[in-house]
């Protein structure tokens, strides 16, 4: 079974989605399950995990509704304010929605480099394990130092790093990111999504050969049992089409055993998110 561990839906609003700049104008529109169902049929994808794109409880409820009406959405990663005083009450409420597998915060957009380590955020994270929720880590490479301390603090919490931590592929920066990812990969409670890489390179001129060294570091750091394939659809459309994105991963892992390939393309996502 092939599972896309990372994609989004939205009803486009210029203010809410102001991160979609002029270079990404191709995705300045609505993206719904009916759009994705066609793409999955063409690319032999069996299901997906829908991930939040907006930091509101309404976003989480929006994804729950979409999943209820579209059975190829196997799980959702929503948003809650993990710093809120009433966070346990909110988590208890969402624990009754079996489609909700975990949560994410757009930490890459936080000006505080140590956001993940602040006591109020840590308190929220400390409650996730009780309700069997996962946590998606969305950061830039300069935030990986705090990620390392963060995952050490919660050794029993299931974490996954989104988009191999968005390395600066376009600029060719490699060593610092690679060192930190190798250190983080030593922690067995952390997995990594092989997703979102093409949008860190030049949208129109990237090549697989340019991205493979980064993918290789991720694979060596986390091993085939903790790597999850993800498309980052529809964001990936600014740098290609779904088929091209899928092939970037399938071609890269083609030298691995069939069991390892199956793990990366689906089994790991099923196990991590309890789909």
C-alpha beads as a LAMMPS data file, in Angstrom:
LAMMPS data file: protein, C-alpha beads

275 atoms
274 bonds

1 atom types
1 bond types

-500.0 500.0 xlo xhi
-500.0 500.0 ylo yhi
-500.0 500.0 zlo zhi

Masses

1 110.0

Atoms # bond

1 1 1 0.000 0.000 0.000
2 1 1 1.353 3.439 -0.972
3 1 1 0.599 6.239 1.478
4 1 1 1.379 9.901 0.867
5 1 1 2.333 10.996 4.382
6 1 1 2.138 14.732 3.712
7 1 1 -0.296 16.847 1.700
8 1 1 -2.615 19.810 2.206
9 1 1 -6.055 21.162 1.306
10 1 1 -7.218 24.758 1.406
11 1 1 -9.783 27.272 0.271
12 1 1 -7.513 30.002 -1.006
13 1 1 -7.686 33.383 0.752
14 1 1 -5.048 36.031 -0.160
15 1 1 -4.545 37.262 3.420
16 1 1 -4.639 33.888 5.153
17 1 1 -2.323 32.378 2.538
18 1 1 0.031 35.325 2.131
19 1 1 2.993 32.896 2.216
20 1 1 2.052 31.940 -1.353
21 1 1 4.142 34.589 -3.104
22 1 1 4.253 35.581 -6.788
23 1 1 6.735 32.789 -7.575
24 1 1 4.129 30.305 -6.338
25 1 1 1.133 31.803 -8.149
26 1 1 0.253 28.414 -9.665
27 1 1 -1.126 27.352 -6.261
28 1 1 -3.155 30.509 -5.630
29 1 1 -6.454 28.632 -5.823
30 1 1 -8.572 26.123 -3.934
31 1 1 -7.300 22.563 -3.564
32 1 1 -9.867 19.942 -2.582
33 1 1 -10.071 16.158 -2.171
34 1 1 -11.690 15.858 -5.609
35 1 1 -8.537 17.395 -7.144
36 1 1 -6.281 15.014 -5.253
37 1 1 -8.391 11.888 -5.903
38 1 1 -7.685 12.243 -9.633
39 1 1 -3.961 12.730 -9.018
40 1 1 -3.835 9.650 -6.776
41 1 1 -5.654 7.539 -9.351
42 1 1 -3.101 8.531 -12.004
43 1 1 -0.165 7.830 -9.672
44 1 1 -1.353 4.644 -7.891
45 1 1 -1.543 6.189 -4.407
46 1 1 -3.803 4.355 -1.949
47 1 1 -4.264 6.988 0.732
48 1 1 -2.816 9.995 2.511
49 1 1 -2.293 11.985 5.660
50 1 1 -3.701 15.525 5.401
51 1 1 -1.599 18.089 7.272
52 1 1 -2.666 21.487 8.589
53 1 1 -1.779 24.597 6.610
54 1 1 -3.464 27.130 8.909
55 1 1 -2.978 27.573 12.655
56 1 1 -6.575 27.523 13.874
57 1 1 -8.889 24.973 15.462
58 1 1 -11.207 25.642 12.512
59 1 1 -8.484 24.193 10.267
60 1 1 -8.412 20.996 12.317
61 1 1 -12.205 20.701 12.121
62 1 1 -12.077 21.421 8.359
63 1 1 -9.684 18.496 7.852
64 1 1 -11.824 16.205 10.036
65 1 1 -14.850 16.996 7.855
66 1 1 -12.898 16.334 4.643
67 1 1 -11.671 12.998 5.983
68 1 1 -15.198 12.003 7.012
69 1 1 -16.353 12.462 3.417
70 1 1 -13.276 11.066 1.624
71 1 1 -12.053 7.662 2.751
72 1 1 -8.681 7.953 0.990
73 1 1 -7.750 10.474 3.711
74 1 1 -6.521 7.943 6.269
75 1 1 -5.470 10.407 8.974
76 1 1 -5.022 14.086 9.687
77 1 1 -2.357 16.171 11.421
78 1 1 -4.175 19.172 12.823
79 1 1 -3.304 22.218 14.882
80 1 1 -4.004 23.074 18.493
81 1 1 -2.394 25.775 20.597
82 1 1 -0.030 23.603 22.610
83 1 1 0.744 26.640 24.800
84 1 1 -2.884 27.101 25.892
85 1 1 -3.897 26.779 29.546
86 1 1 -6.720 24.425 28.583
87 1 1 -4.628 22.273 26.264
88 1 1 -5.459 18.995 28.011
89 1 1 -9.171 19.659 27.601
90 1 1 -8.642 20.334 23.876
91 1 1 -6.522 17.198 23.404
92 1 1 -9.117 15.097 25.217
93 1 1 -11.796 16.407 22.856
94 1 1 -9.778 15.573 19.731
95 1 1 -8.793 12.152 21.089
96 1 1 -12.421 11.153 20.471
97 1 1 -11.906 11.828 16.745
98 1 1 -10.015 8.718 15.625
99 1 1 -9.016 10.333 12.317
100 1 1 -6.887 12.888 14.218
101 1 1 -3.438 11.307 14.481
102 1 1 -1.310 14.227 15.655
103 1 1 -0.556 17.913 15.517
104 1 1 1.859 20.419 14.008
105 1 1 2.917 23.995 14.655
106 1 1 4.576 26.145 11.967
107 1 1 7.741 26.550 14.039
108 1 1 9.698 27.608 10.939
109 1 1 7.749 30.876 11.064
110 1 1 8.503 31.611 14.723
111 1 1 11.115 34.344 15.305
112 1 1 12.199 32.664 18.554
113 1 1 14.847 30.098 17.559
114 1 1 14.188 28.236 20.820
115 1 1 10.393 28.221 20.509
116 1 1 10.259 24.420 20.859
117 1 1 12.034 24.551 24.230
118 1 1 9.853 27.158 25.963
119 1 1 8.078 25.836 29.089
120 1 1 4.538 26.561 27.913
121 1 1 5.075 24.710 24.616
122 1 1 6.873 21.840 26.360
123 1 1 3.916 21.433 28.695
124 1 1 1.608 20.870 25.734
125 1 1 4.024 18.427 24.097
126 1 1 4.306 16.464 27.352
127 1 1 0.573 15.653 27.161
128 1 1 0.558 14.229 23.618
129 1 1 1.820 10.778 24.575
130 1 1 -1.085 10.306 27.007
131 1 1 -3.523 10.573 24.080
132 1 1 -1.315 8.689 21.599
133 1 1 -0.823 11.766 19.386
134 1 1 2.184 12.269 17.123
135 1 1 3.954 15.590 16.515
136 1 1 5.247 16.873 13.156
137 1 1 8.363 19.059 13.442
138 1 1 8.384 21.838 10.810
139 1 1 11.635 23.816 11.011
140 1 1 14.446 25.355 9.006
141 1 1 18.032 24.079 9.383
142 1 1 19.033 26.949 11.690
143 1 1 16.472 25.628 14.214
144 1 1 17.850 22.079 14.329
145 1 1 19.940 22.754 17.433
146 1 1 16.772 23.289 19.460
147 1 1 15.155 20.269 17.733
148 1 1 17.959 18.044 19.047
149 1 1 17.393 19.202 22.632
150 1 1 13.626 19.008 22.124
151 1 1 13.506 15.355 21.031
152 1 1 15.880 14.406 23.871
153 1 1 13.421 15.899 26.392
154 1 1 10.588 13.629 25.239
155 1 1 12.142 10.214 24.475
156 1 1 8.776 8.418 24.367
157 1 1 6.999 10.920 22.120
158 1 1 6.651 10.018 18.429
159 1 1 8.126 12.828 16.308
160 1 1 8.547 13.186 12.565
161 1 1 10.632 15.870 10.850
162 1 1 8.799 17.373 7.892
163 1 1 10.546 17.951 4.559
164 1 1 13.945 16.674 5.793
165 1 1 14.118 19.979 7.733
166 1 1 14.085 22.099 4.565
167 1 1 17.829 22.172 3.744
168 1 1 19.102 25.158 1.763
169 1 1 19.477 23.168 -1.469
170 1 1 19.261 26.234 -3.707
171 1 1 22.288 27.768 -1.987
172 1 1 24.193 24.497 -1.814
173 1 1 24.547 24.593 1.986
174 1 1 24.959 21.078 3.284
175 1 1 27.416 20.325 6.097
176 1 1 25.745 22.024 9.068
177 1 1 22.327 20.592 8.191
178 1 1 23.813 17.111 7.617
179 1 1 25.637 17.124 10.968
180 1 1 22.484 18.035 12.889
181 1 1 20.255 15.571 11.032
182 1 1 22.726 12.765 11.759
183 1 1 22.671 13.640 15.469
184 1 1 18.857 13.822 15.583
185 1 1 18.549 10.527 13.699
186 1 1 20.263 8.737 16.591
187 1 1 17.040 9.195 18.580
188 1 1 14.771 6.253 17.788
189 1 1 11.578 8.190 18.560
190 1 1 12.179 10.510 15.579
191 1 1 11.216 9.737 11.980
192 1 1 11.700 11.877 8.869
193 1 1 9.544 12.690 5.852
194 1 1 11.200 12.539 2.450
195 1 1 9.043 15.406 1.217
196 1 1 9.132 19.082 0.328
197 1 1 12.658 18.944 -1.087
198 1 1 12.111 20.299 -4.593
199 1 1 10.747 23.599 -3.278
200 1 1 14.017 24.175 -1.419
201 1 1 15.862 24.003 -4.770
202 1 1 15.378 26.153 -7.870
203 1 1 11.771 25.516 -8.861
204 1 1 12.362 25.216 -12.600
205 1 1 15.892 23.848 -12.875
206 1 1 16.349 21.341 -10.017
207 1 1 17.672 17.899 -10.858
208 1 1 17.454 14.613 -8.921
209 1 1 21.260 14.517 -8.802
210 1 1 21.245 17.840 -6.940
211 1 1 18.808 16.548 -4.306
212 1 1 20.096 12.969 -3.886
213 1 1 22.956 13.894 -1.477
214 1 1 20.390 15.373 0.929
215 1 1 18.128 12.348 0.581
216 1 1 21.125 10.100 1.231
217 1 1 21.913 11.868 4.516
218 1 1 18.288 11.477 5.625
219 1 1 18.257 7.785 4.717
220 1 1 21.549 7.120 6.503
221 1 1 20.494 9.106 9.582
222 1 1 17.041 7.560 10.035
223 1 1 17.258 4.254 8.168
224 1 1 14.589 2.770 5.928
225 1 1 12.340 2.009 8.913
226 1 1 11.945 5.703 9.849
227 1 1 11.655 7.423 6.454
228 1 1 8.184 8.319 5.134
229 1 1 7.368 9.269 1.550
230 1 1 5.409 12.517 1.222
231 1 1 4.511 14.700 -1.740
232 1 1 3.754 18.059 -0.091
233 1 1 0.955 18.426 -2.674
234 1 1 -0.145 20.989 -3.778
235 1 1 2.922 23.027 -2.728
236 1 1 5.087 20.693 -4.822
237 1 1 3.282 21.876 -7.970
238 1 1 5.386 25.048 -8.012
239 1 1 8.399 22.856 -8.845
240 1 1 6.940 20.046 -10.930
241 1 1 4.022 17.620 -11.072
242 1 1 3.000 14.782 -8.785
243 1 1 4.485 12.072 -10.976
244 1 1 7.873 13.808 -11.040
245 1 1 7.842 14.243 -7.251
246 1 1 6.932 10.606 -6.631
247 1 1 9.634 9.387 -9.034
248 1 1 12.269 11.455 -7.214
249 1 1 11.762 9.172 -4.204
250 1 1 10.965 5.874 -5.941
251 1 1 14.018 6.147 -8.209
252 1 1 16.234 7.080 -5.266
253 1 1 15.165 4.059 -3.201
254 1 1 15.082 1.604 -6.137
255 1 1 18.364 -0.015 -5.046
256 1 1 16.928 -0.933 -1.637
257 1 1 15.201 -4.246 -0.936
258 1 1 11.490 -4.515 -1.806
259 1 1 10.639 -4.618 1.903
260 1 1 12.568 -1.382 2.513
261 1 1 10.931 0.298 -0.467
262 1 1 7.478 -0.760 0.752
263 1 1 8.300 0.600 4.210
264 1 1 9.272 4.032 2.909
265 1 1 6.350 4.250 0.482
266 1 1 3.648 3.234 2.928
267 1 1 4.242 0.865 5.820
268 1 1 6.191 3.389 7.906
269 1 1 3.420 5.988 7.585
270 1 1 0.787 3.388 8.537
271 1 1 2.770 2.442 11.655
272 1 1 3.823 5.961 12.646
273 1 1 0.359 7.477 12.363
274 1 1 -1.517 4.301 13.365
275 1 1 -3.600 4.490 10.181

Bonds

1 1 1 2
2 1 2 3
3 1 3 4
4 1 4 5
5 1 5 6
6 1 6 7
7 1 7 8
8 1 8 9
9 1 9 10
10 1 10 11
11 1 11 12
12 1 12 13
13 1 13 14
14 1 14 15
15 1 15 16
16 1 16 17
17 1 17 18
18 1 18 19
19 1 19 20
20 1 20 21
21 1 21 22
22 1 22 23
23 1 23 24
24 1 24 25
25 1 25 26
26 1 26 27
27 1 27 28
28 1 28 29
29 1 29 30
30 1 30 31
31 1 31 32
32 1 32 33
33 1 33 34
34 1 34 35
35 1 35 36
36 1 36 37
37 1 37 38
38 1 38 39
39 1 39 40
40 1 40 41
41 1 41 42
42 1 42 43
43 1 43 44
44 1 44 45
45 1 45 46
46 1 46 47
47 1 47 48
48 1 48 49
49 1 49 50
50 1 50 51
51 1 51 52
52 1 52 53
53 1 53 54
54 1 54 55
55 1 55 56
56 1 56 57
57 1 57 58
58 1 58 59
59 1 59 60
60 1 60 61
61 1 61 62
62 1 62 63
63 1 63 64
64 1 64 65
65 1 65 66
66 1 66 67
67 1 67 68
68 1 68 69
69 1 69 70
70 1 70 71
71 1 71 72
72 1 72 73
73 1 73 74
74 1 74 75
75 1 75 76
76 1 76 77
77 1 77 78
78 1 78 79
79 1 79 80
80 1 80 81
81 1 81 82
82 1 82 83
83 1 83 84
84 1 84 85
85 1 85 86
86 1 86 87
87 1 87 88
88 1 88 89
89 1 89 90
90 1 90 91
91 1 91 92
92 1 92 93
93 1 93 94
94 1 94 95
95 1 95 96
96 1 96 97
97 1 97 98
98 1 98 99
99 1 99 100
100 1 100 101
101 1 101 102
102 1 102 103
103 1 103 104
104 1 104 105
105 1 105 106
106 1 106 107
107 1 107 108
108 1 108 109
109 1 109 110
110 1 110 111
111 1 111 112
112 1 112 113
113 1 113 114
114 1 114 115
115 1 115 116
116 1 116 117
117 1 117 118
118 1 118 119
119 1 119 120
120 1 120 121
121 1 121 122
122 1 122 123
123 1 123 124
124 1 124 125
125 1 125 126
126 1 126 127
127 1 127 128
128 1 128 129
129 1 129 130
130 1 130 131
131 1 131 132
132 1 132 133
133 1 133 134
134 1 134 135
135 1 135 136
136 1 136 137
137 1 137 138
138 1 138 139
139 1 139 140
140 1 140 141
141 1 141 142
142 1 142 143
143 1 143 144
144 1 144 145
145 1 145 146
146 1 146 147
147 1 147 148
148 1 148 149
149 1 149 150
150 1 150 151
151 1 151 152
152 1 152 153
153 1 153 154
154 1 154 155
155 1 155 156
156 1 156 157
157 1 157 158
158 1 158 159
159 1 159 160
160 1 160 161
161 1 161 162
162 1 162 163
163 1 163 164
164 1 164 165
165 1 165 166
166 1 166 167
167 1 167 168
168 1 168 169
169 1 169 170
170 1 170 171
171 1 171 172
172 1 172 173
173 1 173 174
174 1 174 175
175 1 175 176
176 1 176 177
177 1 177 178
178 1 178 179
179 1 179 180
180 1 180 181
181 1 181 182
182 1 182 183
183 1 183 184
184 1 184 185
185 1 185 186
186 1 186 187
187 1 187 188
188 1 188 189
189 1 189 190
190 1 190 191
191 1 191 192
192 1 192 193
193 1 193 194
194 1 194 195
195 1 195 196
196 1 196 197
197 1 197 198
198 1 198 199
199 1 199 200
200 1 200 201
201 1 201 202
202 1 202 203
203 1 203 204
204 1 204 205
205 1 205 206
206 1 206 207
207 1 207 208
208 1 208 209
209 1 209 210
210 1 210 211
211 1 211 212
212 1 212 213
213 1 213 214
214 1 214 215
215 1 215 216
216 1 216 217
217 1 217 218
218 1 218 219
219 1 219 220
220 1 220 221
221 1 221 222
222 1 222 223
223 1 223 224
224 1 224 225
225 1 225 226
226 1 226 227
227 1 227 228
228 1 228 229
229 1 229 230
230 1 230 231
231 1 231 232
232 1 232 233
233 1 233 234
234 1 234 235
235 1 235 236
236 1 236 237
237 1 237 238
238 1 238 239
239 1 239 240
240 1 240 241
241 1 241 242
242 1 242 243
243 1 243 244
244 1 244 245
245 1 245 246
246 1 246 247
247 1 247 248
248 1 248 249
249 1 249 250
250 1 250 251
251 1 251 252
252 1 252 253
253 1 253 254
254 1 254 255
255 1 255 256
256 1 256 257
257 1 257 258
258 1 258 259
259 1 259 260
260 1 260 261
261 1 261 262
262 1 262 263
263 1 263 264
264 1 264 265
265 1 265 266
266 1 266 267
267 1 267 268
268 1 268 269
269 1 269 270
270 1 270 271
271 1 271 272
272 1 272 273
273 1 273 274
274 1 274 275
